[in-house]
Amino acid sequence: MQQINPSQLVQWASAQAQRPVLLDVREGWELQTASASAPELDLVHMPMQTIPARLDELDRTRPIACLCHHGGRSMQVAHFLASHGYEVVNIAGGIHAWSAQVDPQIPVY
């Protein structure tokens, strides 16, 4: 499974043929506490446990970058999506690393 750092996300997104999705797999309260955005990607929020039932909501033609708190849940989701034919990368370190590398105004929790 390919992993990228938050600081590499824009470069990765610009190299994709289709506009990528930033798939945030955290719980709703986590998204409200700390949220990331990148103008090069479309943010989609799907808590980890809902993904199997909502799999058809994700476009298989668009690359996906998975995000969670520290990278563990998103790595599990990335493996699951890859096994179902999606082009996917994991954002190493999650929103915590995003705050450290990209946007220090994102709260750390």
GITA-V260203 format. One line per field, one symbol per residue. ss: DSSP state (H for helix, E for strand, L for the rest). phi: phi as a letter, one per 40 degrees, with the letter a starting at -180 (. if undefined). burial: b if it has 9 or more other C-alpha atoms within 8 Angstrom, else e. Layout:
ss=???
phi=???
burial=???
//
This chain:
ss=LLEEEHHHHHHHHHLLLLLLEEEELLLHHHHHHLLLLLLLLEEEELLHHHHHHHHHHLLLLLLEEEELLLLHHHHHHHHHHHHLLLLEEEEELHHHHHHHHLLLLLLLL
phi=.cbbcdcccccccccccbccbcccbccdcccccabbaaccbccbbaddcccdcbdccccccbcbbcbacbhccccccdcccccbgccabbccgfcccdcccbbcccccb
burial=eeebbbeebbeebeebeebbbbbbbbbeebbeebbeeeebbbbeebbbeebeeeeeeeeeebbbbbbbbbbebbbebbbebbeeebbbbbbbbbbbbbbebbebebeee
//
